[in-house]
């Protein structure tokens, strides 16, 4: 465990922190997060789990007992339009991120109302609120503009003056709603997208006179927990679009080809990360993707890589081209349970083996999938 010196002035408090209640993302338990907060001499800590308040009560009680001031909040998913619209083609397009913190009891109650409505009314890929709910329940809340996947930062990252102008319009709307309870959130975890977003936020701060707040987007407790969080992250499934360049730190994993997940979105090419123990997984759902995928599979095989293909029953692969072939009906609904039961377990197992962990082979894998 890393032991760093206790905090000296100026003081710093983590206002963007994920626990294990950020399902398949946060790798730190509340007990460990609070213990680390005490070790660093911090007197407060915010809990901002993804899309839920599941840990709020436990966090509040344990923080009080530990002598740490609890700041209750959550990282909301906010729909680009109305929360009931479900026409986005991908998880990324379906929502932006927004950091909300309760300033008082009224704010906490408003968080509860919005988090409940997000699941009951706005669920699409994720539990989503919208600006209508924000306008109705903003009292008692402090709003931070969010991480690199926020509406402000996505506009900034589009680049150019047009992107900055769009970001300014978004920020102006939030400032009009929240007043002096709205802040532009900047982060620096060594990622290029964060650097670009921070530059844009600093410029917006100057233009609109909105104060800046520095956060760290905490997802685990100690530096040596990073590899465990990588494996946990894989539980989201191979279709999960990486919101940040380098967010998936494991270099052994091969690229997963799928609809809505073009190779151009990856830092490395689709063939660059082939490993003998970690198979390349391909999802092929129609003839157009099938044609594009064949050449990539051939390249993987030329490098002696193992290939597993999940394909619709309309595709025919040359005999011997793939190591494992799983055929599913030609409909999107049938794909989801296959994704949920196969690639996550396979990838987690292979990554654990690569890292030298003592793990059992996955059980109850879908038919025709084997782990050697």
N, C-alpha and C positions, 0 to 999 in steps of 0.2 A: 504494500500500500504506500502510495506517495504521501509524505508528510511535509507540507509546506509551512512556512512561518505563519504565525497568526497575523491577521489583517492589521495593517497600520493605516493611519489617515492618508488620503480621504477615505471614508467608509464606502463600502459597496455592498449592495443587496441584490441577490438574484431575483429578477422579476419575470423571468421566462424559464420555467423549470418543469420538466416532465418526470413523472414517477412511473412505476410499473402499471399504473392505471391508464397510461397512454398505451393501449394494448398493442403488443408486437412492435413497440418502438422504444418506450422508456425502459431502461434496465436497472433503475435504482428503486429500492423499496423506500418507503417513507422513513423508516427507522434509520437507514443508512444515510439518507439525505440530511436528516436532522442532526445526526451525529457529526457528519462532515461540516455542517453549518456551524456547529458549536466549536469544532476543532479550529476553524478559521476565524473564530471570534466575531462572527456575524450575528447581529441581534434580530434579524428578520429573514423570512424566506417566503417567496410566492410559489403557489402550486398552480400550474397552467397546463393541465393535461389536455390531450387532443379530444375535443368534441364532447367532453363529459365532466361531471362533477362527482364521479364515483368515490374518489378518495377524499373529498372535502371534509367530511365530519371526522374521519379518522385522523387526517392531517391536523385539523384544528385542535383536537384533544391532545394529540401527542406533542405538537409544537408548544402548546401551553404548558404541558408538564415538563418539557425540556427547557423552558425559559426562552423560547424563540417566538418572536411575534409572527403569527401566521397571516399571510395575505392570500385570501381565497380568490381564485380566478379560473379562467380556462382559455385555451386557444380555440376560438370558435372557427368553424367552417362557415363561410358566408357565401350564399348563392349569388352568381353574377346578375340574376334577375329575380323573379319571385321564387320562393323556396319550394313551391309546389310544381314548378316546371322541371321536367325530367327528360330534356332533349339533348343534353350535353353528350358528346361522343366518348368522353374519357373522364377519369377521376380528376385529372388536373383541370379540365375545362369546367367541371361541375361546381367548383368552389375556390374561394380565396381563403387565406388564413388571416386571423385577426386576434390580437391579444387583449383580453378583457380582465380587469381586476376590480374586485369589490372594494369600494371606499367605505362602506358602512353596511348596516343590516338591510337597508332598502336595496342597495346594490346587490347584495347576496341573494335576496329574494328575486330580483330581476334576472340574475344569472340562472337561478333555478327555473324560472318561467321560460326563458329562452332555450335552455338546454333540453327541457322537456318537449317544447314545441319542435325543436330540431329533429328529435327522434320520431315524434308522432305525426308531424306534418311535412317536414323537409327532407326526410331521409332519401338520399339518392347517391350511391357509392358511400357517402358519409352522412352523419346527422348535420343538417345545415339550417342556419338561420338566414335571415335576409335583412335588408335595410328597413323594411317596414317594421319588423320586430325590434330592431335596434331603436328606431325612432319612438316606439311605444314603451320600451323598457330600458332606456339609457340612464335614467336617474340613479345616482349613487354609484356610477361606474366610471372607472378610469380606462381610457382606451389607448393602447399602443398600436401603431400602424401595422405591426406584424413582421414576420420573417421575410425571406426572399420570395416566398410564395404568396405574399400579400398582394392586394389589388394595387397598392401604391408602387410596390417594388416590381411587380410584373410589368407595369407601364414603363417604369424607368429602364428596365432591362430590355425593352424593345428598342431602346437607343434613340439617339437624335433628339432634336428639339420637340418633335411631335410626341415622343414618349414622355419627355419631361412635362410638357404641357398637359397631357392626359393625367399624369400623376398629380399635378398641381390641382386639377379639377376634383380628383378623388379626395385629396387631402383637405381641400377647402370644404367639401361636403361634410366630412367628419368633424372638422373644426367648428363648423356652423352648428352641428348637433351637440357636440360635447363641450365646446368652449375651451376653457383653460384646462380641461381634463383630457385633452387629446395631445399625444406626443408622437413624434416620428421615431421609430425604433431602428437602431443600428446595431449590427452584430459583426464580429470578426473572429471566425473560427478557422481562418486561413483559406477560405474559399474565394475564388475569383468573383463569383456572382455576388457574394456579400460585399466585396470591395467596391464593385460597380454600383450596387444598390446604396451603399453608404455614401458614395460621392454624390449620387442623385439626391439622397435625403438631406445631406448638408446644404446643397443648393436650394432645395425646397424650404429648408429652415430659414435660410437668408431671405428668400423671396416672400414667404408667407408669415414670417415671424412665429413659427411653431417650434417649441423647444424640442431638443433631442434627448432620447433616453438610450443608454447602452445596455444591452442584455447579452446573454451568452447561449441561449437556446440549449440548456442543459438536458441531456438525455441519459447520462449515467454519472456515477459518483466519482470514481477515480480514473485516472488516465489508463490504468491497466485493465479497466473494464471494457475498453473499446472493442476488443475482438468478440467478447460475449454479446455486445449490443449489435455487432454486425450480423451474427448468426440469428439473433432475435428478429432483426429487420427483415430477414429473408422470409419470415412467416407471413408477410404481407402478400406474398405470391409473385410470380414472375411477370405479371402484367403491371405491377406497381411502377408508375413512372417516377424516376429519380427527380425530386424537386431541386436538389442542389448538386452541382458538379462535385463528384467525389464523395457523395453521401454514403455510398456503399464502398467501404474502404477495403474489403477483401479483394485482392487482385487475382485470386485463382478462379473466380467464377466466370463461366462463359456467358455469352450474350443470349438472351431469349428473344427470338423473333416473334412478333405478334402484332395484331391490328392495334393501331394507336400507339405504337412503341417503335418508331423508326430508328434505324441504326444511327442516323445523324444526331440523335439526342444523347448518344453515349460519348464519353470522353475518348474511349478506345473503339476501334473498329469491331465489327461483329465476330471477327476471327482471331483477334489478337490475344484473347484470354483463354485459349484452350488449355486444359490441364488433363493429364492422363486419368486422374481419379475423379475429376469433376466433369460430368457429361455436358454437352451442349444440348439445350432443350429448345425445340422449335414448335410453335403453335401455328398450324396452317388451317385456315377456315374457309378459303375459297380458291378458285383457280388462279386468280391474279397473284395472290401471295405465294401459291404453290410454285409458280414459274420463277419468282424471284428467289425463293428459298432453295431450290435445287442446287444452284451453283454454290451457295454458301455451305450447304451440307457436304458437297463434294470437296470443298476446300478443307473443311474440318476433317473429313476422312483421310485426305492426303497428308494431314499432319498426325494421323493415327489417333485422332480424338474419337471418343465415344459419342454417338448421336441418339437421342431419344426424341421421337416426333409424336405429338398429339395432333391428329389431323381429322378433318371431316371425312365422311365416307365417300365424298365425291372425288377424292384425290387418290391416285394410284402411284406408288413409289416403285422404282426399279428394284428387283429382288436383290437383297444383300447390301443395299445402300445405307440402311439405318440399322442400328443395333436393337432398338425397341420401337415398335409402332403401335400406337393406341388409336383405334378408329372410333369416332363418335358420330352421332347423327348430325346432319347439316343444319343445326340451329344453335343460336347463341346460348339459350338457356341450358343446353346440355353440356356446354363447355365448362361452366362455372364449377360444378361439383368435381369434375375431373381435375381442374386446376387446384381446387382446395385439398384434394386428397393425395395428389401425386408429387408435383414439383417441389412443394414446400418441404416435405419430408426428405425427399431425395437430396435436395440442395443442402439442407441443414446437416444431413448425415455426412455428405461428402466434404463439406467445409470443415466439420468437426474432425474428420479423419485427417484432412490436410493439416489441421492445427495440432494434431497429435493428441486429441482428446480421447478419453476412454468412454466410448458411447456404444449403446446397443444399436443394432441395425433396426431401421424403421419397420414397424409391423402394420399389417392391414393395408398394404399398398394396393392400388388398383390392379386389376387383372393384367397380366403380361409384363408387369414392371418388376425387375429383379435388381437386387443390390449385391454386388460381388464383394 
